[in-house]
């Protein structure tokens, strides 16, 4: 298993995976290293915590983008940029590919826009 720093700043005080410097580490096990249901669920829980942290940070940065863009919100979406985001993610997650990642990215973008518009 390799550890990867996910959140080098601003970690949650109640975060069991957070170190003393506030960084969050999540185990990135290979599928071959997981041999029991308990191990698989523990790995998924760690990955889900990291995803939630990353999504929270992404939403905060996307809110800044909305404030800086001349046309914000849903009207200011850039389909070409979104396509490039999907392609870049697909390069890192080839087993998902752009077809599976596109609806995920769309949902993330829409949730972030909704949060920005509602002030959260």
QUITA-V121259 format. One line per field, one symbol per residue. psi: psi as a letter, one per 20 degrees, with the letter a starting at -180 (. if undefined). Layout:
psi = ???
This chain:
psi = ppqppgniqkqphjohjprhjjqppppmqqhhioirgggghgggggghgggggghggggghhhgghhhqhoabhhjqnhgghghgggghhhimhhgrhhhhghggggggggggggghjj.
